[in-house]
Amino acid sequence: MSISRIIANITQYISEAAMRIFGPNDDSYPTIGVQPFKGEPYDKRKDDNN
C-alpha cells in the first residue's frame, strides 16, 4: 500500500511540474512598452576599477 502511495505522489509531483512548465503563463506584468535609457554611457576613462 505504501509503495503505491509513494509512486502516486511521485507521479503527481512530476505531472504538476510539467503542467507548470508547459502551461500558459500566469504572469501579470503590465504592458508598459519600451523604456527610455536613463543612465550614463560607459566611459573607460571614468571607470573606477582601473
NORVENPE-V735046 format. One record per residue. N is the residue number from 0. SS is DSSP state (H for helix, E for strand, C for the rest). PHI is phi in whole degrees, 0 to 359 (NA if undefined). NEAR is the number of other ideal C-beta (glycine too) atoms within 12 Angstrom. Layout:
<<N;SS;PHI;NEAR> <N;SS;PHI;NEAR>>
//
This chain:
<<0;C;NA;7> <1;H;287;8> <2;H;294;9> <3;H;293;10> <4;H;292;11> <5;H;296;12> <6;H;296;13> <7;H;296;14> <8;H;295;14> <9;H;295;14> <10;H;298;14> <11;H;296;14> <12;H;299;14> <13;H;291;14> <14;H;292;15> <15;H;294;14> <16;H;294;13> <17;H;295;12> <18;H;295;13> <19;H;290;13> <20;H;290;11> <21;H;261;10> <22;C;279;12> <23;C;292;8> <24;C;291;9> <25;C;245;8> <26;C;285;8> <27;C;240;6> <28;C;284;8> <29;C;287;7> <30;C;276;7> <31;C;247;7> <32;C;82;7> <33;C;282;6> <34;C;261;8> <35;C;290;7> <36;C;282;8> <37;C;238;6> <38;C;196;8> <39;C;264;8> <40;C;295;9> <41;C;294;10> <42;C;229;10> <43;H;298;9> <44;H;292;8> <45;H;264;10> <46;C;291;9> <47;C;277;7> <48;C;271;6> <49;C;270;7>>
//
